[in-house]
Amino acid sequence: MPSYLSANPGTYEDAAKLLPEIWETKYPLPYGKLIKKDPLNQGIRQISRKKGKYWVYNFEVFMPKYERKETTPVPKREGRNIHVFFFWNPGIIDEPHRIELGEPHEGK
């Protein structure tokens, strides 16, 4: 049986704990602040991608605007809320997590 079929999805709590850690590996600006889990009321969805099936979690995250002080980004008070889609397949060893901002691109 392929590993992605036997792997269980994590809960929204599990995904929320992983989100900042994975964010730091994917984006140059620091992670903002989690505003809401599942703001689209979709629950945990499953979609197929080239590397297999992923469970998809959606979040609303506040991202502050930043200014640079030398080489360090410093957050400002103002910013905006963005939708973040967290893709997770614990059965895929090389890249079990992905993040997309805005609407997810099905099939990639």
C-alpha positions in Angstrom: 0.0 0.0 0.0 1.5 3.4 -0.9 2.5 5.4 2.1 0.3 8.4 1.4 -2.8 6.1 1.8 -1.8 4.8 5.2 -0.6 8.1 6.6 -3.2 9.9 8.8 -3.7 13.7 8.6 -2.9 15.8 11.6 -5.5 17.9 13.3 -5.8 21.7 12.8 -3.9 22.1 16.0 -1.0 20.0 14.7 -1.0 21.9 11.4 -1.1 25.3 13.3 1.9 24.3 15.3 3.9 23.3 12.2 2.9 26.4 10.1 5.4 28.9 11.6 8.3 26.4 11.3 7.5 25.5 7.7 6.9 29.2 6.9 10.5 30.0 7.9 11.9 27.5 5.4 9.7 28.8 2.5 9.5 32.6 2.8 12.1 35.4 3.4 9.9 37.4 5.8 9.1 36.2 9.3 5.7 34.5 10.0 3.1 37.0 11.3 0.3 35.9 13.7 -2.3 33.2 13.3 -5.8 34.9 13.4 -8.1 32.0 12.6 -8.0 28.2 11.8 -10.3 27.1 9.0 -11.8 30.6 8.2 -13.3 29.1 5.0 -15.1 26.4 7.0 -13.8 23.7 4.7 -12.4 21.4 7.3 -9.4 19.2 6.3 -9.7 18.6 2.5 -7.7 16.1 0.5 -6.4 16.9 -3.0 -4.1 15.1 -5.4 -0.8 16.7 -6.5 2.1 15.5 -8.6 3.8 14.0 -5.6 0.7 12.4 -4.2 -2.3 13.2 -2.0 -2.1 16.1 0.4 -4.4 17.2 3.2 -5.2 20.9 3.0 -5.7 23.2 5.9 -6.7 26.8 5.6 -5.7 29.6 7.9 -6.1 33.4 8.2 -2.7 34.9 9.1 -1.9 38.6 9.9 1.2 39.7 8.1 2.7 42.9 9.2 4.4 45.3 6.9 8.1 45.4 7.4 10.9 47.9 7.3 14.6 47.1 7.1 17.0 48.1 9.8 20.3 47.1 8.1 19.7 43.4 7.2 16.9 42.7 9.7 13.2 43.0 8.9 11.4 44.9 11.6 7.6 44.5 11.7 5.3 47.6 11.7 1.9 47.7 13.4 0.0 47.9 10.1 -0.3 44.9 7.8 -3.1 42.8 6.4 -4.8 39.4 6.9 -4.0 36.8 4.2 -5.3 33.3 3.5 -2.7 30.6 3.9 -3.1 27.1 2.7 -1.0 24.5 4.4 -0.5 21.2 2.5 0.6 18.2 4.4 1.3 14.6 3.6 3.3 12.8 6.3 3.9 9.9 3.9 6.1 12.0 1.5 9.6 12.0 2.9 11.3 14.7 0.8 8.6 17.5 1.0 5.7 16.6 3.3 4.7 20.2 3.7 3.9 23.0 1.3 2.4 26.5 1.8 0.5 28.6 -0.7 -0.8 32.1 -0.1 -4.2 33.3 -1.5 -6.1 30.6 -3.3 -4.5 27.1 -3.7 -3.6 26.0 -7.2 -5.2 22.6 -7.6 -3.1 20.0 -9.3 0.4 21.5 -8.8 
